[in-house]
Amino acid sequence: MHEGRLVAIGEIGRPHGLQGEVRVTPLTDRPERFDTLRECVLWDVAQDRREPCRLRAARRQGAALVIAIAGCETPEAAAALTGRLLAVPEAEALPPPEGDVVAHGDLHIRHVMVEPDGELTGVIDWGDVCRADPSIDLSLLWSFFPAAGRAAFLAEYGPVSEAQLLRARALAVNLSVILAVYGREEGMSGVEREALEGLDRCLS
């Protein structure tokens, strides 16, 4: 569990009070995220031990935070967590989108028309067209194009931030898995095969 890259968003300090709460130093430029964050990873960096962590409550106290962690109910239990990090998967730590564009909104292998030689001839099903982060359509960069072809695509497309590329990749993995399951359940072997190949491309 949580074997991918993590981003630390807080460091646990000393216990606070008698109910097992801890003081946390924010390591993010968006400490307000703790107002709604309920699930994260408790990370012992020295041993790279990662445990699911549920936050029951969080409130600000000056520059620090006071946080109640599920299962941590005594000062002794809180003290044992000193020095641990609160972290989230890298994709969840991304900053808000930089802007929006007119996007197809549902761009994946079933909505792209190509010739047998791979030449693109059209894009269909525009029912979800919207204004959105361009990452929503850039997922095809990862699932459709081989690794060797991505640089040429981006050279034609224009500037793309690292955050947008990461969002697009996360969405591409998600869509590929969904399409593979859909293809299997509906008996559409071609969709299942292409979705699984797309998943391989996402991870290469």
LUMVEX-549971 format. One line per field, with one value per residue: residue number from 1; chain; y, z, x of N, C-alpha, C in turn. Coordinates in nm, 3 decimals, always signed. Each point is the difference from the previous one (the first is absolute). Layout:
n: NUM/...
chain: A/...
n_v: Y/...
n_w: Z/...
n_u: X/...
ca_v: Y/...
ca_w: Z/...
ca_u: X/...
c_v: Y/...
c_w: Z/...
c_u: X/...
This chain:
n: 1/2/3/4/5/6/7/8/9/10/11/12/13/14/15/16/17/18/19/20/21/22/23/24/25/26/27/28/29/30/31/32/33/34/35/36/37/38/39/40/41/42/43/44/45/46/47/48/49/50/51/52/53/54/55/56/57/58/59/60/61/62/63/64/65/66/67/68/69/70/71/72/73/74/75/76/77/78/79/80/81/82/83/84/85/86/87/88/89/90/91/92/93/94/95/96/97/98/99/100/101/102/103/104/105/106/107/108/109/110/111/112/113/114/115/116/117/118/119/120/121/122/123/124/125/126/127/128/129/130/131/132/133/134/135/136/137/138/139/140/141/142/143/144/145/146/147/148/149/150/151/152/153/154/155/156/157/158/159/160/161/162/163/164/165/166/167/168/169/170/171/172/173/174/175/176/177/178/179/180/181/182/183/184/185/186/187/188/189/190/191/192/193/194/195/196/197/198/199/200/201/202/203/204
chain: A/A/A/A/A/A/A/A/A/A/A/A/A/A/A/A/A/A/A/A/A/A/A/A/A/A/A/A/A/A/A/A/A/A/A/A/A/A/A/A/A/A/A/A/A/A/A/A/A/A/A/A/A/A/A/A/A/A/A/A/A/A/A/A/A/A/A/A/A/A/A/A/A/A/A/A/A/A/A/A/A/A/A/A/A/A/A/A/A/A/A/A/A/A/A/A/A/A/A/A/A/A/A/A/A/A/A/A/A/A/A/A/A/A/A/A/A/A/A/A/A/A/A/A/A/A/A/A/A/A/A/A/A/A/A/A/A/A/A/A/A/A/A/A/A/A/A/A/A/A/A/A/A/A/A/A/A/A/A/A/A/A/A/A/A/A/A/A/A/A/A/A/A/A/A/A/A/A/A/A/A/A/A/A/A/A/A/A/A/A/A/A/A/A/A/A/A/A/A/A/A/A/A/A
n_v: -0.118/+0.101/-0.079/+0.090/+0.104/+0.044/+0.089/+0.041/+0.005/-0.081/+0.056/-0.117/+0.089/+0.080/-0.080/+0.008/+0.038/-0.045/+0.042/+0.007/+0.128/+0.041/+0.066/+0.067/-0.005/+0.091/-0.088/+0.066/+0.057/-0.111/+0.056/+0.079/-0.075/+0.028/+0.108/-0.059/-0.006/-0.120/-0.027/-0.054/+0.019/-0.085/+0.084/-0.113/+0.114/-0.004/-0.059/+0.112/+0.018/-0.051/+0.077/-0.057/+0.123/-0.004/+0.120/+0.004/+0.083/+0.125/+0.070/+0.126/+0.007/+0.127/-0.020/-0.063/-0.130/-0.017/-0.126/-0.052/-0.103/-0.065/-0.052/+0.130/-0.058/-0.018/+0.076/-0.120/-0.028/+0.123/-0.021/-0.119/+0.098/+0.054/+0.090/-0.065/-0.035/+0.099/-0.096/+0.040/-0.084/-0.007/-0.080/-0.037/+0.014/-0.024/+0.111/+0.099/-0.035/+0.018/-0.067/+0.045/-0.100/+0.016/-0.096/-0.109/-0.026/-0.078/+0.042/-0.110/-0.122/-0.005/+0.115/-0.078/+0.059/-0.118/+0.024/-0.109/+0.103/+0.031/+0.041/+0.111/-0.038/-0.015/+0.085/-0.096/+0.008/+0.114/-0.098/-0.017/+0.069/+0.060/+0.094/-0.037/-0.056/+0.044/-0.027/+0.043/+0.072/+0.049/-0.063/+0.034/+0.105/-0.047/-0.007/+0.100/+0.091/-0.064/-0.044/-0.067/+0.000/+0.001/-0.001/-0.075/-0.071/+0.003/-0.030/-0.076/-0.061/+0.014/+0.106/-0.093/+0.030/-0.019/+0.095/+0.066/-0.026/+0.031/+0.107/+0.031/-0.027/+0.065/+0.094/-0.005/-0.015/+0.096/+0.076/-0.030/+0.011/+0.114/+0.039/-0.042/+0.046/+0.117/-0.003/-0.040/+0.089/+0.081/-0.079/+0.120/-0.109/+0.066/+0.041/-0.121/-0.055/+0.092/-0.017/-0.131/+0.007/+0.075/-0.090/-0.093/+0.070/+0.008/-0.125/+0.028
n_w: +0.000/-0.078/-0.104/-0.052/-0.077/+0.115/+0.041/+0.081/+0.077/+0.090/+0.104/+0.059/+0.090/+0.103/+0.103/-0.016/+0.125/+0.054/-0.119/-0.006/+0.010/-0.121/+0.024/-0.108/-0.051/-0.062/-0.097/-0.004/-0.120/+0.021/+0.116/-0.076/-0.070/+0.116/-0.044/-0.115/+0.019/-0.040/-0.117/+0.060/-0.004/+0.101/-0.016/+0.028/-0.029/+0.122/+0.027/-0.060/+0.121/-0.071/+0.069/-0.031/-0.018/+0.099/-0.050/+0.131/+0.022/-0.043/+0.075/-0.033/+0.030/-0.032/-0.012/+0.109/+0.002/+0.051/-0.005/-0.016/+0.031/-0.084/+0.116/-0.003/+0.121/+0.008/+0.097/+0.057/-0.048/+0.038/+0.114/-0.016/-0.035/+0.100/-0.093/+0.013/-0.126/-0.025/-0.083/-0.126/-0.081/-0.080/-0.064/+0.128/-0.011/-0.116/-0.049/+0.027/-0.092/-0.099/-0.065/-0.081/-0.075/-0.125/+0.069/-0.061/+0.106/-0.106/-0.010/-0.067/+0.004/+0.070/+0.023/-0.035/-0.118/-0.035/-0.097/-0.077/-0.070/+0.079/-0.121/+0.074/+0.004/+0.130/+0.065/+0.067/+0.013/-0.038/+0.052/+0.033/-0.115/+0.044/+0.093/-0.015/+0.099/-0.079/+0.124/+0.002/-0.100/+0.075/+0.059/-0.122/+0.045/+0.112/-0.022/-0.088/+0.044/-0.079/+0.092/-0.107/-0.002/+0.131/-0.018/-0.108/+0.074/+0.106/-0.092/-0.047/+0.114/+0.048/+0.076/+0.079/+0.114/+0.091/+0.066/-0.114/-0.024/+0.125/-0.005/-0.119/+0.056/+0.111/-0.077/-0.073/+0.113/+0.058/-0.110/-0.005/+0.132/+0.000/-0.107/+0.066/+0.114/-0.057/-0.066/+0.114/+0.076/-0.102/+0.021/+0.021/-0.056/-0.109/+0.066/+0.051/-0.117/-0.068/+0.090/-0.003/-0.134/+0.006/+0.089/-0.081/-0.100/+0.079/+0.020/-0.129
n_u: +0.084/-0.038/+0.023/-0.084/+0.025/+0.051/-0.088/+0.097/-0.108/+0.056/+0.060/-0.016/-0.041/-0.002/-0.034/-0.130/+0.003/-0.114/-0.048/+0.133/-0.035/+0.038/+0.113/-0.038/+0.122/-0.076/+0.005/-0.112/-0.004/-0.072/+0.033/-0.077/+0.085/+0.060/-0.065/+0.030/+0.132/-0.038/+0.051/+0.105/+0.129/+0.012/+0.102/+0.061/+0.059/+0.050/-0.116/-0.041/-0.051/-0.098/-0.081/-0.116/-0.042/-0.087/-0.024/-0.020/+0.101/-0.009/+0.082/-0.004/+0.129/-0.015/+0.132/-0.039/-0.016/-0.119/+0.045/-0.122/+0.078/-0.077/-0.038/+0.022/-0.009/+0.132/+0.051/+0.001/-0.121/-0.036/+0.066/-0.057/-0.082/+0.067/+0.010/-0.116/-0.017/-0.081/-0.038/+0.003/-0.065/+0.104/-0.084/-0.022/+0.132/-0.055/+0.054/-0.085/-0.091/+0.090/-0.093/-0.096/-0.040/-0.039/-0.060/+0.042/+0.076/+0.011/+0.124/-0.035/+0.050/-0.113/+0.059/+0.100/-0.009/+0.051/+0.088/-0.003/+0.050/-0.105/-0.033/+0.005/-0.128/-0.018/-0.077/-0.063/-0.133/-0.055/-0.072/+0.129/-0.009/+0.110/-0.004/+0.127/+0.064/+0.098/+0.036/-0.125/+0.052/+0.097/-0.100/-0.047/+0.066/-0.055/-0.131/+0.010/+0.088/+0.087/+0.082/+0.041/-0.133/+0.019/+0.131/-0.022/-0.085/+0.079/+0.091/-0.099/-0.024/+0.123/+0.029/+0.050/-0.062/+0.095/-0.067/-0.013/+0.127/+0.023/-0.080/+0.052/+0.116/-0.033/-0.054/+0.112/+0.067/-0.072/+0.006/+0.128/+0.006/-0.070/+0.070/+0.107/-0.048/-0.031/+0.115/+0.053/-0.066/+0.029/+0.105/+0.054/+0.048/-0.040/-0.109/-0.023/+0.032/-0.067/-0.096/+0.022/+0.003/-0.112/-0.043/+0.047/-0.059/-0.108/+0.037/+0.015
ca_v: +0.118/+0.126/-0.029/+0.102/+0.117/+0.076/+0.138/+0.031/+0.126/+0.041/-0.077/-0.010/+0.043/-0.053/-0.019/+0.117/-0.036/-0.133/-0.085/-0.065/+0.088/+0.034/+0.124/-0.030/+0.111/-0.018/-0.001/+0.032/+0.141/+0.005/-0.067/-0.012/-0.133/-0.082/+0.025/-0.103/-0.126/-0.103/-0.119/+0.027/-0.107/+0.024/-0.042/-0.004/+0.010/-0.073/-0.142/+0.000/-0.071/+0.080/-0.053/+0.085/+0.088/+0.073/+0.119/+0.021/+0.144/+0.084/+0.142/+0.077/+0.063/+0.078/-0.052/-0.147/-0.063/-0.102/-0.102/-0.124/-0.114/-0.116/-0.103/+0.063/+0.055/+0.034/+0.074/-0.094/-0.040/+0.116/+0.019/-0.102/+0.043/+0.117/-0.013/-0.060/+0.095/-0.021/+0.011/-0.040/-0.038/+0.117/+0.057/+0.074/+0.120/+0.097/+0.130/+0.016/+0.021/+0.133/+0.067/-0.098/+0.008/-0.078/-0.138/-0.105/-0.044/-0.146/-0.040/-0.126/-0.079/-0.028/+0.123/+0.043/-0.079/-0.009/-0.093/-0.118/+0.035/+0.083/+0.142/+0.051/+0.054/+0.072/-0.015/-0.006/+0.005/+0.126/+0.030/+0.050/+0.116/+0.086/+0.078/-0.080/-0.014/-0.077/-0.136/-0.094/-0.057/-0.043/-0.139/-0.080/+0.006/-0.113/-0.130/-0.023/+0.014/-0.068/+0.094/+0.065/+0.099/+0.106/+0.127/+0.061/+0.050/+0.119/+0.106/+0.057/+0.044/+0.123/-0.016/-0.074/-0.003/-0.132/-0.034/-0.044/-0.132/-0.099/-0.018/-0.073/-0.140/-0.065/-0.022/-0.102/-0.130/-0.025/-0.030/-0.128/-0.108/-0.003/-0.053/-0.142/-0.071/+0.011/-0.088/-0.140/-0.028/+0.008/-0.093/+0.076/-0.038/+0.102/+0.111/-0.047/-0.012/+0.132/+0.068/-0.056/+0.050/+0.139/+0.003/-0.024/+0.123/+0.099/-0.032/-0.009
ca_w: +0.000/-0.005/-0.040/-0.093/+0.055/+0.095/+0.028/+0.140/+0.017/+0.139/+0.089/+0.133/+0.109/+0.134/+0.031/+0.043/+0.090/+0.061/-0.079/-0.110/-0.115/-0.028/-0.072/-0.131/-0.076/-0.141/-0.099/-0.125/-0.011/+0.010/+0.126/+0.009/-0.044/+0.118/+0.044/-0.056/-0.019/+0.097/-0.022/-0.047/+0.029/+0.110/-0.067/+0.073/-0.112/+0.029/-0.032/-0.111/+0.042/-0.039/+0.056/-0.022/+0.115/-0.008/+0.083/+0.054/+0.011/-0.011/+0.022/-0.004/+0.123/-0.048/-0.125/+0.005/+0.000/+0.101/-0.076/+0.067/-0.090/+0.044/+0.066/+0.087/+0.100/+0.124/-0.023/-0.030/-0.140/-0.080/+0.006/-0.085/-0.139/-0.022/-0.110/-0.119/-0.096/-0.064/-0.143/-0.096/-0.129/-0.074/-0.084/+0.083/+0.051/-0.108/+0.020/-0.081/-0.143/-0.035/-0.085/-0.071/-0.145/-0.051/-0.005/-0.042/+0.126/+0.014/-0.110/+0.021/-0.122/-0.069/-0.064/-0.098/-0.124/-0.067/-0.112/+0.035/+0.013/+0.118/-0.026/+0.067/-0.096/+0.063/+0.141/+0.006/+0.129/+0.065/+0.095/+0.128/-0.022/+0.119/+0.034/+0.104/-0.003/-0.120/+0.036/-0.021/-0.134/-0.021/+0.044/-0.117/-0.018/+0.071/-0.030/-0.143/-0.068/+0.061/+0.067/-0.098/-0.078/+0.081/-0.017/-0.125/+0.027/+0.083/-0.080/-0.080/+0.088/+0.071/+0.138/+0.097/+0.127/+0.059/+0.073/-0.098/-0.050/+0.104/+0.004/-0.120/+0.013/+0.098/-0.065/-0.103/+0.069/+0.044/-0.115/-0.060/+0.085/-0.017/-0.133/-0.004/+0.071/-0.084/-0.115/+0.042/+0.042/-0.116/-0.103/-0.108/+0.018/-0.058/+0.095/+0.114/-0.040/-0.022/+0.129/+0.074/-0.066/+0.041/+0.137/-0.008/-0.048/+0.109/+0.103/-0.058
ca_u: -0.084/+0.072/+0.137/+0.046/+0.067/-0.078/+0.039/-0.026/-0.074/+0.008/+0.089/-0.056/+0.086/-0.031/-0.142/-0.075/-0.108/-0.007/-0.091/+0.071/+0.021/+0.141/+0.029/+0.055/+0.055/-0.035/+0.108/-0.067/-0.038/-0.146/-0.038/-0.146/-0.042/-0.030/-0.138/-0.088/+0.072/-0.034/+0.082/+0.136/+0.096/+0.093/+0.124/+0.127/+0.094/+0.124/-0.019/-0.096/-0.121/-0.117/-0.123/-0.118/-0.023/-0.126/-0.001/-0.135/-0.025/+0.118/-0.025/+0.124/+0.045/+0.113/+0.054/-0.007/-0.131/-0.026/-0.072/-0.040/+0.018/-0.077/+0.080/+0.100/-0.091/+0.071/+0.125/+0.107/-0.014/+0.035/+0.146/+0.063/-0.009/+0.084/+0.096/-0.062/-0.055/-0.129/+0.029/-0.104/+0.057/+0.047/-0.106/-0.094/+0.065/+0.015/-0.066/-0.121/+0.029/+0.047/-0.097/-0.080/-0.013/-0.112/+0.049/-0.094/-0.058/-0.010/+0.086/+0.071/+0.017/-0.126/-0.049/+0.100/-0.008/+0.130/+0.012/+0.081/+0.141/+0.018/-0.026/-0.117/-0.096/-0.110/-0.035/-0.145/-0.069/+0.032/-0.106/+0.053/+0.085/-0.007/+0.119/+0.064/+0.146/+0.037/+0.041/-0.110/+0.015/+0.138/+0.020/+0.036/+0.146/+0.060/-0.060/-0.012/+0.129/+0.115/+0.092/+0.088/-0.072/-0.058/+0.072/-0.047/-0.134/+0.008/+0.061/-0.108/-0.108/+0.038/+0.046/-0.081/+0.073/+0.018/-0.122/-0.100/+0.039/-0.026/-0.145/-0.040/+0.044/-0.087/-0.129/+0.018/+0.000/-0.137/-0.085/+0.041/-0.053/-0.145/-0.031/+0.035/-0.107/-0.120/+0.017/-0.014/-0.136/-0.090/+0.045/+0.063/+0.140/+0.086/+0.008/+0.079/+0.140/+0.059/+0.007/+0.114/+0.121/+0.012/+0.049/+0.145/+0.063/-0.004/+0.099/+0.134
c_v: +0.124/-0.020/+0.104/+0.116/+0.079/+0.143/+0.028/+0.134/+0.046/-0.089/+0.003/+0.039/-0.062/-0.022/+0.131/-0.046/-0.146/-0.099/-0.064/+0.088/+0.031/+0.136/-0.037/+0.129/-0.020/+0.005/+0.027/+0.148/+0.017/-0.071/-0.013/-0.135/-0.091/+0.022/-0.110/-0.136/-0.099/-0.127/+0.042/-0.119/+0.045/-0.062/+0.011/-0.005/-0.085/-0.146/-0.020/-0.088/+0.092/-0.067/+0.092/+0.078/+0.075/+0.116/+0.026/+0.149/+0.074/+0.145/+0.071/+0.061/+0.077/-0.052/-0.152/-0.046/-0.095/-0.102/-0.120/-0.113/-0.119/-0.106/+0.054/+0.077/+0.035/+0.081/-0.093/-0.045/+0.115/+0.021/-0.099/+0.040/+0.119/-0.026/-0.066/+0.111/-0.040/+0.028/-0.041/-0.046/+0.125/+0.066/+0.083/+0.130/+0.109/+0.131/+0.007/+0.021/+0.144/+0.079/-0.104/+0.031/-0.069/-0.142/-0.095/-0.057/-0.149/-0.065/-0.126/-0.082/-0.025/+0.122/+0.058/-0.093/+0.004/-0.099/-0.121/+0.031/+0.093/+0.147/+0.042/+0.063/+0.074/-0.029/+0.008/+0.017/+0.123/+0.039/+0.055/+0.120/+0.101/+0.090/-0.071/+0.013/-0.081/-0.143/-0.103/-0.065/-0.052/-0.141/-0.089/+0.003/-0.123/-0.134/-0.035/+0.002/-0.083/+0.104/+0.077/+0.110/+0.120/+0.134/+0.072/+0.057/+0.132/+0.118/+0.071/+0.063/+0.135/-0.028/-0.072/-0.009/-0.145/-0.045/-0.048/-0.138/-0.109/-0.025/-0.086/-0.148/-0.076/-0.030/-0.111/-0.140/-0.037/-0.041/-0.136/-0.118/-0.013/-0.063/-0.150/-0.083/+0.001/-0.096/-0.146/-0.033/-0.001/-0.094/+0.070/-0.017/+0.106/+0.119/-0.040/-0.005/+0.137/+0.077/-0.050/+0.044/+0.147/+0.015/-0.024/+0.125/+0.107/-0.020/-0.010/+0.137
c_w: +0.000/-0.038/-0.095/+0.071/+0.089/+0.010/+0.145/+0.009/+0.145/+0.078/+0.141/+0.104/+0.132/+0.018/+0.045/+0.088/+0.043/-0.082/-0.120/-0.124/-0.015/-0.066/-0.130/-0.064/-0.147/-0.089/-0.139/-0.004/+0.000/+0.128/+0.016/-0.048/+0.118/+0.051/-0.047/-0.016/+0.110/-0.016/-0.051/+0.036/+0.115/-0.040/+0.094/-0.106/+0.024/-0.038/-0.122/+0.033/-0.023/+0.050/-0.036/+0.127/-0.021/+0.098/+0.046/+0.007/-0.013/+0.024/+0.004/+0.136/-0.033/-0.135/-0.008/-0.011/+0.118/-0.065/+0.088/-0.102/+0.057/+0.060/+0.092/+0.108/+0.132/-0.033/-0.036/-0.145/-0.092/-0.003/-0.090/-0.147/-0.032/-0.108/-0.124/-0.090/-0.038/-0.148/-0.082/-0.126/-0.082/-0.081/+0.081/+0.053/-0.106/+0.034/-0.083/-0.147/-0.031/-0.081/-0.072/-0.149/-0.040/-0.026/-0.047/+0.121/+0.021/-0.109/+0.036/-0.128/-0.076/-0.075/-0.099/-0.121/-0.070/-0.116/+0.045/+0.017/+0.117/-0.021/+0.066/-0.102/+0.066/+0.147/+0.009/+0.144/+0.081/+0.105/+0.132/-0.018/+0.113/+0.005/+0.118/-0.009/-0.124/+0.029/-0.031/-0.137/-0.025/+0.050/-0.117/-0.029/+0.060/-0.046/-0.149/-0.071/+0.069/+0.058/-0.100/-0.078/+0.078/-0.018/-0.125/+0.018/+0.077/-0.075/-0.085/+0.089/+0.065/+0.145/+0.089/+0.128/+0.049/+0.076/-0.096/-0.055/+0.104/+0.015/-0.116/+0.011/+0.099/-0.061/-0.104/+0.062/+0.041/-0.116/-0.062/+0.079/-0.018/-0.133/-0.010/+0.069/-0.083/-0.119/+0.037/+0.034/-0.118/-0.113/-0.119/+0.012/-0.056/+0.092/+0.119/-0.035/-0.015/+0.131/+0.083/-0.062/+0.036/+0.141/+0.004/-0.047/+0.108/+0.098/-0.056/-0.020
c_u: +0.087/+0.146/+0.056/+0.068/-0.096/+0.053/-0.039/-0.071/+0.000/+0.095/-0.056/+0.104/-0.043/-0.150/-0.063/-0.116/+0.004/-0.083/+0.069/+0.016/+0.149/+0.008/+0.069/+0.051/-0.034/+0.125/-0.057/-0.031/-0.151/-0.046/-0.150/-0.050/-0.034/-0.142/-0.094/+0.067/-0.037/+0.085/+0.137/+0.088/+0.089/+0.133/+0.119/+0.110/+0.124/-0.011/-0.090/-0.120/-0.120/-0.127/-0.116/-0.030/-0.131/+0.003/-0.144/-0.035/+0.132/-0.040/+0.135/+0.028/+0.127/+0.045/-0.010/-0.145/-0.008/-0.092/-0.030/+0.004/-0.077/+0.092/+0.107/-0.077/+0.067/+0.124/+0.116/-0.005/+0.039/+0.151/+0.072/-0.001/+0.089/+0.105/-0.056/-0.054/-0.142/+0.020/-0.121/+0.071/+0.030/-0.112/-0.098/+0.060/+0.014/-0.068/-0.127/+0.037/+0.035/-0.102/-0.083/-0.007/-0.130/+0.050/-0.109/-0.072/-0.012/+0.084/+0.077/-0.009/-0.130/-0.053/+0.100/-0.007/+0.135/-0.009/+0.083/+0.148/+0.027/-0.027/-0.131/-0.095/-0.116/-0.015/-0.152/-0.049/+0.042/-0.104/+0.048/+0.091/-0.020/+0.123/+0.066/+0.152/+0.037/+0.045/-0.108/+0.006/+0.140/+0.026/+0.040/+0.150/+0.066/-0.056/+0.002/+0.135/+0.107/+0.096/+0.085/-0.071/-0.050/+0.068/-0.048/-0.140/+0.005/+0.062/-0.106/-0.107/+0.031/+0.034/-0.102/+0.081/+0.015/-0.124/-0.109/+0.032/-0.031/-0.150/-0.047/+0.037/-0.088/-0.136/+0.010/+0.000/-0.141/-0.091/+0.035/-0.054/-0.151/-0.039/+0.033/-0.108/-0.128/+0.008/-0.018/-0.145/-0.098/+0.041/+0.064/+0.152/+0.096/+0.019/+0.085/+0.149/+0.066/+0.011/+0.118/+0.133/+0.021/+0.051/+0.150/+0.073/+0.003/+0.114/+0.142/+0.063
